[in-house]
Amino acid sequence: MAILEKGDKAPDFTLATDSGEDFILSAQHGHPVVLFFYPQDDTPSCTIENIAFTALADSFAAIGTKVVGISPDSVQAHGKFRDKHNLGIILAADPDHIAINAYGVWGEKTTFGKTYMGLIRSTVLIGPDGKIAERWTVRRVKGHAEAVLAAAKALIS
């Protein structure tokens, strides 16, 4: 699948979350949504990224923006991860790659010279109109959540 770009309609999906409730993207229409796709719960960079978004959760909420972390991990794994690190954002489980494939974030990766298929750390900001307002392929986790918050603020101002 082609990578979605700014201005494209955000593909709808429904995923189970760490709270036991479903997250339905189309139910968020009228409000900005941040989807950050990360490879695996409780790994160093993924933990840092989730903690960074949690630290800014109140700032995102203040501007009416939902933040959802999505990985191929299970709901049970998300619950343990949330509790271990006191995370305060929605964690959506996508073991069947429903949203992962729809947003084109599964692909070839290279780490330490080894090539394999995996989740490409990415973030998508969806505007209140349901269209992609911004998209990032995340190369560096540090400072990323702050950049996404700045873009979300700019979107609604």
LUMSEVO-683554 format. One record per residue (C-alpha): residue in three letters; x, y, z. Coordinates in nm, 3 decimals, decimal comma, always signed. Last residue first. Example, Ala and Ser with C-alpha at 12.3 -4.5 7.8 and 13.67 -1.06 7.14 Angstrom:
<sites>
(site SER (+1,367 -0,106 +0,714));
(site ALA (+1,230 -0,450 +0,780));
</sites>
This chain:
<sites>
(site SER (-0,520 +2,799 +1,577));
(site ILE (-0,633 +2,437 +1,559));
(site LEU (-0,363 +2,303 +1,332));
(site ALA (-0,088 +2,513 +1,488));
(site LYS (-0,159 +2,354 +1,827));
(site ALA (-0,147 +2,006 +1,672));
(site ALA (+0,184 +2,089 +1,499));
(site ALA (+0,334 +2,211 +1,828));
(site LEU (+0,211 +1,896 +2,003));
(site VAL (+0,370 +1,680 +1,733));
(site ALA (+0,702 +1,862 +1,774));
(site GLU (+0,686 +1,812 +2,152));
(site ALA (+0,619 +1,439 +2,106));
(site HIS (+0,924 +1,417 +1,878));
(site GLY (+1,172 +1,587 +2,109));
(site LYS (+1,371 +1,268 +2,172));
(site VAL (+1,230 +0,987 +1,957));
(site ARG (+1,470 +1,031 +1,665));
(site ARG (+1,410 +0,887 +1,319));
(site VAL (+1,032 +0,912 +1,333));
(site THR (+0,863 +0,897 +0,995));
(site TRP (+0,630 +1,192 +1,039));
(site ARG (+0,292 +1,279 +0,893));
(site GLU (+0,088 +1,598 +0,909));
(site ALA (-0,269 +1,715 +0,848));
(site ILE (-0,411 +1,382 +0,738));
(site LYS (-0,780 +1,431 +0,675));
(site GLY (-1,069 +1,354 +0,911));
(site ASP (-1,198 +1,713 +0,912));
(site PRO (-1,087 +1,764 +1,274));
(site GLY (-0,731 +1,710 +1,152));
(site ILE (-0,537 +1,386 +1,171));
(site LEU (-0,177 +1,397 +1,290));
(site VAL (+0,011 +1,083 +1,188));
(site THR (+0,319 +0,945 +1,362));
(site SER (+0,564 +0,684 +1,240));
(site ARG (+0,801 +0,417 +1,373));
(site ILE (+0,831 +0,171 +1,083));
(site LEU (+0,679 -0,158 +1,194));
(site GLY (+0,870 -0,459 +1,073));
(site MET (+1,006 -0,658 +0,782));
(site TYR (+1,375 -0,750 +0,790));
(site THR (+1,717 -0,632 +0,675));
(site LYS (+2,023 -0,688 +0,897));
(site GLY (+2,309 -0,438 +0,871));
(site PHE (+2,283 -0,329 +1,235));
(site THR (+1,914 -0,257 +1,184));
(site THR (+1,752 -0,237 +0,842));
(site LYS (+1,380 -0,206 +0,791));
(site GLU (+1,142 -0,324 +0,521));
(site GLY (+0,781 -0,237 +0,569));
(site TRP (+0,481 -0,190 +0,794));
(site VAL (+0,378 +0,174 +0,836));
(site GLY (+0,149 +0,201 +0,535));
(site TYR (-0,140 +0,370 +0,718));
(site ALA (-0,395 +0,102 +0,626));
(site ASN (-0,135 -0,169 +0,694));
(site ILE (-0,068 -0,059 +1,052));
(site ALA (-0,436 +0,024 +1,104));
(site ILE (-0,549 -0,336 +1,046));
(site HIS (-0,215 -0,501 +1,127));
(site ASP (-0,374 -0,815 +1,278));
(site PRO (-0,187 -0,765 +1,607));
(site ASP (-0,317 -0,405 +1,627));
(site ALA (-0,361 -0,323 +1,996));
(site ALA (-0,445 +0,037 +2,081));
(site LEU (-0,279 +0,218 +2,372));
(site ILE (-0,467 +0,530 +2,485));
(site ILE (-0,251 +0,772 +2,680));
(site GLY (-0,168 +0,803 +3,049));
(site LEU (+0,124 +0,567 +3,095));
(site ASN (+0,222 +0,471 +3,451));
(site HIS (+0,535 +0,290 +3,326));
(site LYS (+0,465 -0,061 +3,459));
(site ASP (+0,088 -0,014 +3,446));
(site ARG (+0,078 +0,095 +3,083));
(site PHE (+0,319 -0,180 +2,974));
(site LYS (+0,117 -0,445 +3,158));
(site GLY (-0,205 -0,320 +3,001));
(site HIS (-0,046 -0,296 +2,656));
(site ALA (+0,073 -0,657 +2,680));
(site GLN (-0,282 -0,767 +2,765));
(site VAL (-0,428 -0,568 +2,475));
(site SER (-0,183 -0,747 +2,246));
(site ASP (+0,122 -0,597 +2,074));
(site PRO (+0,118 -0,497 +1,706));
(site SER (+0,160 -0,133 +1,807));
(site ILE (-0,059 +0,176 +1,822));
(site GLY (-0,026 +0,474 +2,057));
(site VAL (-0,331 +0,699 +2,056));
(site VAL (-0,339 +1,067 +2,144));
(site LYS (-0,670 +1,252 +2,138));
(site THR (-0,661 +1,628 +2,070));
(site GLY (-0,906 +1,872 +2,227));
(site ILE (-0,653 +2,152 +2,277));
(site ALA (-0,637 +2,100 +2,654));
(site ALA (-0,627 +1,724 +2,597));
(site PHE (-0,298 +1,757 +2,406));
(site SER (-0,149 +1,964 +2,687));
(site ASP (-0,277 +1,718 +2,949));
(site ALA (-0,122 +1,425 +2,760));
(site LEU (+0,219 +1,595 +2,730));
(site ALA (+0,400 +1,375 +2,983));
(site THR (+0,211 +1,075 +2,844));
(site PHE (+0,345 +1,150 +2,493));
(site ALA (+0,701 +1,155 +2,633));
(site ILE (+0,643 +0,836 +2,836));
(site ASN (+0,520 +0,657 +2,525));
(site GLU (+0,823 +0,770 +2,323));
(site ILE (+1,072 +0,674 +2,595));
(site THR (+0,909 +0,331 +2,628));
(site CYS (+0,918 +0,276 +2,253));
(site SER (+1,286 +0,375 +2,241));
(site PRO (+1,386 +0,131 +2,518));
(site THR (+1,155 -0,166 +2,454));
(site ASP (+0,856 -0,210 +2,685));
(site ASP (+0,588 -0,241 +2,419));
(site GLN (+0,692 -0,299 +2,059));
(site PRO (+0,718 -0,133 +1,718));
(site TYR (+0,560 +0,213 +1,756));
(site PHE (+0,282 +0,381 +1,561));
(site PHE (+0,176 +0,721 +1,685));
(site LEU (-0,175 +0,825 +1,598));
(site VAL (-0,255 +1,184 +1,695));
(site VAL (-0,619 +1,286 +1,664));
(site PRO (-0,774 +1,628 +1,602));
(site HIS (-1,144 +1,668 +1,687));
(site GLY (-1,451 +1,705 +1,465));
(site HIS (-1,459 +1,336 +1,375));
(site GLN (-1,341 +1,123 +1,671));
(site ALA (-1,604 +0,851 +1,618));
(site SER (-1,442 +0,784 +1,278));
(site LEU (-1,126 +0,664 +1,454));
(site ILE (-1,298 +0,397 +1,658));
(site PHE (-1,105 +0,303 +1,972));
(site ASP (-1,261 -0,002 +2,134));
(site GLU (-1,286 -0,037 +2,509));
(site GLY (-1,092 -0,275 +2,732));
(site SER (-0,884 +0,008 +2,877));
(site ASP (-0,569 -0,119 +2,701));
(site THR (-0,740 -0,071 +2,367));
(site ALA (-0,923 -0,277 +2,106));
(site LEU (-0,902 -0,139 +1,753));
(site THR (-1,157 +0,006 +1,510));
(site PHE (-1,041 +0,159 +1,184));
(site ASP (-1,103 +0,449 +0,949));
(site PRO (-0,848 +0,547 +0,684));
(site ALA (-0,747 +0,913 +0,710));
(site LYS (-0,856 +1,105 +0,401));
(site ASP (-0,547 +1,231 +0,223));
(site GLY (-0,454 +1,599 +0,268));
(site LYS (-0,099 +1,529 +0,385));
(site GLU (+0,023 +1,195 +0,252));
(site LEU (-0,062 +0,828 +0,290));
(site ILE (+0,210 +0,579 +0,209));
(site ALA (+0,115 +0,353 -0,078));
(site MET (+0,000 +0,000 +0,000));
</sites>
